[in-house]
């Protein structure tokens, strides 16, 4: 995905992320300070602001992709800064809530190179922290200035409904076999990814414009672009789940394979013809949990069968589809240039 002719890239992607963080961080911190002290500390830990004991820290709080998308989506339609900030804060709170609950459901003990929230505080407290973040996200939108707060809340809750549907499918996939008539198919996976990841990125890009009362044409184009971007990001995440460097991802190597998680590289490899796919099916179809050696063998077979290449191609296909969506409506060139460059940066660093 490359910048369209005529789009002005005003600053490199890392600087865009930093600009959007500086714009939204004060409001995000102010919102979190309104929480009860206990969930406030857990929320601050989840956002990378403090250690488990409450000591301030410079720990990694994530790249801030979704809040940046919210800011750029709002700027693309000329929305006021207040709408951009409210949308970005709400989206960041929802994203953090989803990560906290996702780690509980998946049993993941590490997030961003340290303990996940449930590992640091316990399962029950982590669920409470996630609930607090979700409630705060809705409250942030409902309290935003302007006449379109209710429409923005409806937009957010519709995205959350899709996210829950996708997450439910993702969890159910884990109990289904790798092979046979009950196996998960690539098309089912793609539908799950569009809900689990695509819904929130669609919401991120469109929420500020909804809050500002932008036209349906521009809102829908941004939402559809975000959905494609989310599917592309999920494909990249699946690649990192098999081949990612733990020093960069903060998670163990081959973690998804060891958990038996249904991801696109494996499903695409199993659907391919040839001996590597058959060997992979035999390895995974035994029903026995994989140890480290078996996971390494499975990763090699997935790559040999073409699963890695197919997943990278799928990510690029959705990124290009997002670009076409953005070309279909009038947007501010500066914001679009930064958005296209940001997506290029995020995808190409892995693909």
C-alpha positions in Angstrom: 0.0 0.0 0.0 1.6 3.2 -1.1 0.7 6.9 -0.9 -1.6 8.0 -3.7 -0.2 10.8 -6.0 -1.0 14.2 -4.6 -1.2 13.2 -1.0 1.0 15.3 1.2 2.8 13.3 3.9 3.5 15.9 6.6 5.6 13.8 8.9 7.0 10.3 9.1 4.8 7.7 10.8 6.6 7.5 14.1 6.2 11.2 14.5 2.5 10.9 13.6 2.1 8.4 16.4 3.9 10.7 18.8 1.9 13.8 17.7 -1.4 12.0 18.3 -0.2 10.7 21.6 0.8 14.2 22.8 -2.6 15.5 21.6 -4.7 12.9 23.4 -2.6 11.8 26.5 -3.7 14.6 28.8 -7.4 13.9 28.2 -6.8 10.1 28.5 -5.0 10.5 31.9 -7.7 12.9 33.1 -10.4 10.4 32.3 -8.6 7.5 34.1 -8.1 9.7 37.2 -11.9 9.8 37.7 -12.0 6.0 38.4 -12.1 4.4 41.8 -8.4 4.2 43.1 -8.1 0.4 42.7 -9.4 0.0 39.1 -7.6 3.3 38.4 -4.2 1.7 39.4 -5.0 -1.4 37.3 -6.0 0.7 34.3 -2.9 2.8 34.6 -0.8 -0.4 34.8 -2.6 -1.7 31.6 -1.8 1.6 29.9 1.9 1.4 30.8 1.9 4.3 33.2 2.8 2.6 36.4 4.1 -0.7 37.9 1.7 -3.0 39.7 2.5 -1.2 43.0 1.5 2.1 41.5 5.0 3.4 41.0 5.2 5.6 37.9 7.1 3.9 35.1 8.1 4.5 31.5 7.0 1.0 30.5 5.8 0.3 27.0 2.2 1.3 26.7 1.8 0.3 23.1 2.2 2.3 19.8 -1.1 4.1 20.1 -2.2 3.0 16.6 -5.9 3.2 17.3 -5.8 6.6 18.9 -3.8 7.9 16.0 -6.3 6.5 13.5 -9.1 8.2 15.5 -7.2 11.6 15.3 -6.4 11.2 11.6 -10.0 10.1 10.8 -11.4 13.2 12.5 -8.8 15.5 10.8 -9.6 14.0 7.5 -13.1 15.5 7.6 -12.1 18.7 9.3 -13.6 17.8 12.7 -12.8 20.1 15.6 -9.9 19.0 17.9 -12.3 18.3 20.7 -14.1 15.6 18.6 -10.8 14.1 17.6 -9.6 13.9 21.2 -12.8 12.5 22.6 -12.9 9.8 19.9 -9.3 8.9 20.4 -9.6 8.6 24.2 -12.8 6.5 23.9 -11.1 4.2 21.3 -8.0 3.8 23.4 -10.0 2.9 26.5 -12.0 0.3 24.6 -8.8 -1.1 23.1 -7.2 -1.4 26.5 -10.3 -3.0 27.9 -10.3 -5.6 25.1 -6.7 -6.5 25.7 -7.2 -6.9 29.5 -10.1 -9.2 28.9 -8.4 -11.0 26.0 -5.5 -11.9 28.2 -7.8 -13.3 30.8 -9.6 -15.4 28.2 -6.5 -16.6 26.5 -4.5 -17.2 29.7 -1.7 -15.0 28.4 0.7 -14.1 31.2 2.8 -11.5 29.3 1.8 -8.3 27.6 4.3 -5.7 26.3 7.3 -7.3 28.0 5.8 -7.6 31.5 3.0 -9.4 33.4 -0.5 -9.0 31.9 -3.0 -7.3 34.1 -4.6 -10.5 35.4 -1.2 -12.0 36.2 -0.2 -8.9 38.1 -3.5 -8.4 40.0 -5.6 -11.5 39.7 -8.4 -12.6 37.3 -11.3 -11.0 39.1 -9.6 -7.6 39.6 -8.6 -7.6 35.9 -12.1 -8.2 34.8 -13.2 -5.3 37.0 -10.5 -3.1 35.5 -11.7 -4.0 32.0 -15.3 -3.2 32.9 -14.2 0.2 34.3 -12.3 1.0 31.1 -15.3 0.1 29.0 -17.7 2.2 31.1 -15.3 5.1 31.0 -15.1 4.9 27.2 -18.9 5.2 26.8 -19.0 8.0 29.4 -16.3 9.9 27.5 -18.4 9.9 24.3 -21.7 10.6 26.0 -20.2 13.6 27.7 -18.5 15.0 24.5 -19.7 18.5 23.4 -21.9 18.7 20.4 -25.2 17.3 19.1 -23.9 14.0 17.9 -22.8 12.3 21.1 -25.7 9.8 21.1 -24.9 8.8 17.5 -21.2 8.3 18.4 -22.2 6.1 21.4 -24.4 4.0 19.1 -21.5 3.7 16.6 -19.1 2.5 19.4 -21.5 0.0 20.9 -22.3 -1.4 17.4 -18.5 -1.9 17.0 -18.3 -3.6 20.4 -21.1 -6.0 19.4 -19.0 -7.0 16.3 -15.9 -7.3 18.5 -17.7 -9.6 20.9 -19.0 -11.8 18.1 -15.5 -12.1 16.6 -13.9 -12.9 19.9 -16.6 -15.5 20.6 -15.8 -17.2 17.3 -12.1 -17.0 18.0 -12.5 -18.8 21.3 -14.8 -21.4 19.8 -12.3 -22.1 17.0 -9.8 -23.3 19.6 -12.0 -26.3 20.5 -12.6 -27.3 16.8 -10.3 -29.9 15.1 -7.6 -28.9 12.7 -8.8 -31.4 10.0 -12.0 -33.0 8.9 -15.5 -31.7 8.3 -15.6 -29.7 11.6 -12.3 -27.9 10.9 -12.2 -24.1 10.7 -12.1 -22.9 7.1 -10.2 -19.8 5.9 -13.5 -18.0 5.1 -14.7 -18.5 8.7 -11.4 -17.1 10.0 -11.7 -14.0 7.8 -15.2 -13.3 9.1 -13.9 -13.7 12.6 -11.0 -11.3 12.0 -13.2 -8.7 10.5 -15.2 -8.7 13.7 -12.5 -9.2 16.3 -10.0 -6.7 14.9 -11.6 -4.9 12.0 -14.6 -3.6 13.9 -12.5 -1.5 16.3 -10.2 -0.1 13.6 -13.3 0.8 11.6 -14.7 2.5 14.7 -11.4 4.3 15.3 -11.4 5.9 11.9 -15.1 6.8 11.8 -15.8 7.8 15.4 -14.5 11.4 15.3 -16.4 12.1 12.1 -19.6 10.7 13.6 -19.1 12.8 16.6 -18.6 15.9 14.4 -21.7 15.1 12.2 -19.7 14.3 9.0 -21.6 13.0 6.0 -22.5 9.3 5.8 -20.4 9.0 2.6 -17.3 10.0 4.4 -18.1 8.1 7.6 -18.8 4.9 5.7 -15.7 5.2 3.6 -13.5 5.6 6.7 -15.3 2.7 8.5 -14.8 0.4 5.5 -11.2 1.4 5.2 -10.7 0.7 8.9 -12.3 -2.7 8.6 -9.9 -3.7 5.9 -7.0 -2.3 7.9 -8.1 -4.3 10.9 -8.1 -7.5 8.9 -4.7 -6.7 7.5 -3.3 -6.0 11.0 -4.8 -9.3 12.3 -3.0 -11.1 9.5 0.2 -9.4 10.5 -0.5 -10.3 14.2 -0.9 -13.9 13.2 2.5 -13.8 11.4 4.1 -12.4 14.6 2.3 -15.1 16.7 4.3 -17.8 14.8 7.5 -16.1 13.7 7.7 -12.9 15.7 10.8 -12.1 17.8 9.9 -12.3 21.5 12.1 -9.3 22.1 9.8 -7.3 19.9 6.4 -8.9 20.6 6.8 -9.5 24.3 5.3 -12.9 23.9 7.0 -16.4 23.6 8.1 -17.7 20.2 5.5 -20.0 18.6 3.0 -19.0 21.3 0.0 -19.4 19.0 1.0 -22.9 17.9 1.7 -24.0 21.4 -1.8 -23.0 22.4 -3.4 -24.6 19.4 -4.8 -21.2 18.3 -6.4 -21.2 14.8 -4.5 -18.5 12.9 -4.5 -17.7 9.2 -0.9 -19.0 8.3 -1.8 -22.4 9.7 -5.3 -22.6 8.1 -4.0 -21.4 4.8 -1.2 -24.0 4.9 -3.6 -26.8 5.8 -5.8 -25.8 2.8 -2.9 -26.0 0.4 -2.0 -29.0 -1.7 1.3 -30.9 -1.4 3.3 -33.0 1.0 4.0 -30.2 3.5 0.3 -29.6 4.1 -0.3 -33.3 4.6 2.6 -33.6 7.1 1.3 -30.5 8.9 -2.2 -32.1 9.0 -0.8 -35.3 10.5 1.2 -33.4 13.1 -1.7 -31.2 14.2 -4.4 -33.8 13.7 -3.0 -36.1 16.4 -4.8 -34.1 19.0 -1.7 -34.1 21.3 -0.5 -30.7 22.5 2.7 -29.5 20.8 5.9 -29.2 22.7 8.6 -26.7 21.7 10.2 -29.1 19.2 6.9 -30.0 17.6 6.0 -26.3 17.4 9.2 -25.5 15.5 8.4 -28.4 13.1 4.9 -27.1 12.6 6.1 -23.6 11.9 8.6 -24.9 9.3 5.8 -26.9 7.6 3.4 -23.9 7.6 6.1 -21.9 5.8 6.9 -24.7 3.4 3.2 -25.2 2.5 2.9 -21.5 1.7 1.0 -20.3 4.8 3.3 -17.5 5.6 3.4 -16.2 2.1 -0.4 -16.5 1.7 -1.0 -14.5 5.0 1.4 -11.7 3.9 -0.5 -11.5 0.6 -3.8 -11.3 2.4 -2.5 -8.5 4.6 -1.4 -6.6 1.5 -4.7 -7.2 -0.3 -6.7 -5.7 2.6 -4.4 -2.8 2.8 -4.9 -2.1 -0.9 -8.7 -2.4 -0.4 -8.4 0.2 2.4 -6.6 2.6 0.1 -9.4 2.2 -2.5 -12.0 3.0 0.2 -10.1 6.2 1.1 -9.9 7.2 -2.6 -13.7 7.1 -2.8 -14.6 10.1 -0.8 -13.3 13.7 -0.3 -10.9 14.0 2.6 -8.2 16.5 3.7 -5.0 15.5 1.8 -2.7 16.1 4.8 -4.5 13.7 7.1 -4.9 11.1 4.3 -1.2 11.3 3.5 -0.3 10.7 7.1 -2.8 7.8 7.3 -1.5 6.1 4.2 2.1 6.5 5.3 1.2 5.1 8.8 -0.4 2.0 7.4 2.6 1.5 5.1 4.9 1.8 8.0 3.0 -0.6 10.2 2.6 -3.3 7.5 6.0 -3.1 5.9 8.0 -3.4 9.1 6.7 -7.0 9.3 5.9 -8.0 5.7 
